[in-house]
Amino acid sequence: MPLRRIVVEKPLLKTQCTLGEGPVYDPRTSSLHFLDIEQNKVYRYNVQSRALHCEQFEDPVTCLALRRSGKGLACATRHGFALIEDGALRYLSRPIPADFQPFTRFNDGACDQKGRFVAGTLFNKGQDVPGQLYIYDAERDVCEVLDPGPFTDCNGLGWVDGGGIMLFTDSFKNKIYAYDYEDGKVARRRDFVDALSQGLPEGTYPDGLCIDKDGGVWSARWGGSRIIRYTRDGEMDLEVFFPTALNVTACTFGGPGNDQLYVTTAHCGACGGDTSRQASYPDSGNLFVVDFSGEFAGGDWRFEFAG
């Protein structure tokens, strides 16, 4: 049976990000927050007024989390975990070992039900630096390695089954893993999705993800112009195709009904890519939205930071 396809041809915003990433929706302020990692920018888009605001920082911000306090945002940056307060970064932890620091950075992450921040780093094959998963516990002010891997590029993660299972993307392995998760500890890592074995093309990779209220997992495909929705059993059942954007990076549900899928993308030249392809994919780097009202809505798959 052919995979159901939805085609989205026009962006919501022509943000022209180099490396658009990390969308997070805040229902308290009707705001979508997202990033341009390579330009060190954090955007805030009010979905009601359509006002777009941008802040720029000295360090690249790589993923975001809402805070229980409602004051600003928490984030991971190149160096570690921080708060965004009054237009500045206030670091909480810089856990990357000194001999790894020149060759890696933090990438994607999210907070568990207790407000602990889990985020992973990027591998550097030439320097033999692995991607690793870290967890920062704000209540104890402790940062630890959650899983030393080795991984490639640590990417989209979140929780299902009431927080008892953590999903985590290892991009260049083309896999999404599942772990048993309890009290900030992981066990029994296994494959949830092996994308190449499902027939997805080589040279495309899973990036960020989000999870809907039915447990469906929406995985962005870098280089693939699409998002794949997986069932709770890891089977593909829908794709959203973006013919004018090559690198689809991340997605999240938001809006008043929590049924609008916001999608970030990256320029064709991002991360050492081929800039000449941008002419064929002119919306690479722009922000998209897909209206799923009456069909899909966001689930409880990531949570607010405790700090």
N, C-alpha and C positions, 0 to 999 in steps of 0.2 A: 504494500500500500504506500503510495507516494507521501512524502512528508508535506504536511500542510504548510503553505508559505503565505506570509504577509509582506507586501512590498511598501517601503516608505521612501519616497523620492525627494522630499524637501525637508530641510532642517528647520527647527524651531528658532534657533539663533545662529547667526554667522559669527561665532566667537573666534574662529581662525586660530584655535589653540595649536601649539606644537605637539604637546602630549596631554590632551584632555583626559581627565581621569576622575575617579573617586566621588561620584554623585551621592549626596546625602540629603534627604528631605526632612525639614523641620515643620511639623504641622502647627506648632505654636505660633510661628511667624509666617506661614505659607511661603517659606523660602527653600529654594534648592541651592545647596552649596556644592561646588565642584572645583576642580583644580586644572591648572596647566603646570605640570611638574617641571618641565624644562624651562619655563619662564618664571618659576617661583611665584606663581599667582594663585590666589584663592578668590573665586567668584561667588557672589550671592545674587540669585535671581528670584524676585518676588513673583510668584505665578499669578497673583491677583492684579497687581499694578503693572507688571511686566518691566519693572525697573531692574537694571543690571548694575551691580557694584563690584569693584575689583580692588583687592589689596595685593601688594607685592612685598616679598620678604627677602632677606639676605640668603636664607637657606631654602632649598626646594621642599615644599610640603607634599607628602606622597599619599596620604589618606587622612580621612576626617572621621570624627565621631561627635555626636551631640553630647552635652553634659547634663547630668541630673540637676545640677544647680541652675541650668538655663543660662549661665553666663558664658558667652563665647563658645568656642569649640575646643575639643582636644584633637590631637593629630599625631601622626608619625612624620618625621622629616628625614632628610638624608642621614642624620646622626643619631636619632633616637625618638623618645616620646616627649611631647611638649603640649602646652596650652597656648591658644591664641587669645591674647588679652590686650585690648586697647591698641590693636594694630601691630603687636610685637609677639615674638615667640618667647615663652618662659619654659625652659627645659626642666623636665622631671627626671629623666634618665638618659644617659648616653652609653648604652651597653656594648656596642661593637668593639671587639678587641683592637688594641692599638695597631697591631700588624695587619689587620683586615681593613682598617678605616680608609686607606687611600683607594681601595679597590672594590668597595661595595657601598650600598646604601639600603635603607629601608624602602619598602615598596608598599604593598597593600596590607590592610588589616581591618579589624572590627573588634567590638567589645562584647564580652559574654554577658550572661544574665546578672552576674555579680558586679559588672562594671569594670572587669579586668580587660586590659587592652592587649589583644593578640595581633602581632604584625610580623611579617617576614622580610628577609633581605634578598638581594640578588647575588647570583653566583658570578664568579670571574674565572673562567676556565684557564686562561693564561697564567693567572697568579695562584691557581689552586685554592681559591676561596669559595666555599660552598654557600648556597642559600640556606638560611636557618630560620626557624620560627622562634620568636621570643614572646614572653608574656610579662606585662607590667601590672602589678597589683598596687593601686594607689593607696588603698587602706593600710597596707603594710610598707609602702614605699620600697618595694622589692621588684627587681627585674631579673628574670631567669630565662634560660634557653628551654623552650617547651619541647622542641624536637630538633636535634642537630642536623637532621637530614642524612646525607647531603641532598639538597634540592637544587633545582636550576633557578628560575625566577619565581619567587614566592608570590602568589597572586590571590584572586578572589577567595574569600572564606566567609563562613556563616554557620548558623546552627539550625538544626531541625529536631523533630521529636522532643519538643519541650526543653531543648538545650542539651539533650543527652547524646547527640551526635554532632560532631563538627565536620563540615566539609571544607576542603582546602585544595587550591589549584597549584599544580606544579607545571608551569607553562610549557617549557621546552620538552618535558616528558609527555606532553599532550594528555595529561591525566588530571582528574579531580579525585582526590582521596576522601575517604570517610574514616573518622576516628570515633571510638567511644570516648566520651568527654564527661568528666566528673570533677568538680571542685578545682578547676584549673589544671587538671592533668589529662593527658591523652594516652590512649592504649589501642592496640589492635588496628593499626593502620592497614587499610585495604583499598582496592580500587572501587570507586563509585562509577566513574566514567573512564574508559580508555578510548579516546576520541578517534584515533587512527583505525582501531579495530572496528569502529562503527562506520567507516567509510569516508570520514571527513578528510579533506585533502592535506597532504604533506605541505609544509610551508605556511600553514595556518595554525594558530595556537589559542588555547583557552586563556582568557584574561580575567577581568572582573566578573562577579556574579551577584545575583540577588535571588530571593526565594519568595514565592507567592504563598497565599494563605492555604492553598491545597498541598503545599510541599513541593510544588514544581520548582525546578532550579533553572534559572535563566543565565546562560553562560555566553559572554561576549567572545567573539572570535577575531583575534588580531590577524590581519591579513586576509580575512575571509568575508568581509562586508556583511556580517550577519550576527545574530544572536540565536542560539539554540536553546529551546526549552526542553528539559528532561523531566520525566515523571519521577515519582518517588523511588522507582526501581531502576533509575538510570537509563531509561529508554527515551530516545528522541521522539517528540511528538509534534513539534512546531518549530519553524524558523521564521525570524523576522529579517528581511533582506534589505540592505541599504545600497542601492546600485551606485550612488555617487560618493560613497565613503569606503575606503579600503580597510583601515584599521579601526575596528570597533573595540572599545577598551573596557567599558563598564556600564552598568545600568542599575536603576533603582525605581521602585514604585513611589508615587507621591501624588500631590494634588488633593483637592478637597475630599474626593472619594477614595483616595489611595489607589486609584485605578489607571493612572497615567504612568507609562513607562518612559522615564527619562534616560537618555543614552548619550554617553560621551564618546568622542572619536579622536584620533590623532593624525597629524599630517603624515603624508607618505614618507617624508624624509626623517621622521622621528626615530630615535634609537638606531641611527646608522642606516636608515632605510633609503630607498631610491627616490630622490626628490623628483625625478623626471616623470614619475607615475602620477604626480599630483594633477596634471592636466586631465587625466582620465578619471580621476576621483576628486573633483574640485571641492566637495564638502568634507573631505577628511580634515578633522580638526574642529568641525562644527557640532552643535548640540541638537539632538533630535528628541522628539516625543512621539509616543505611540498611544493612541486612545484605546484602552481596553475596558471602558465602562460597560458594566453588565456581564463581563466575561472573566476577567482576572483582577485580583487585587493583591497588594503586598501583604506579606506575612510578618510574623515576629521572628526575625532571623538574625538581627544584630540589635544591640542595646546601647543605653547611654553610659558614658564613662563616669566612674564613681568619683573622680577627683574634681 
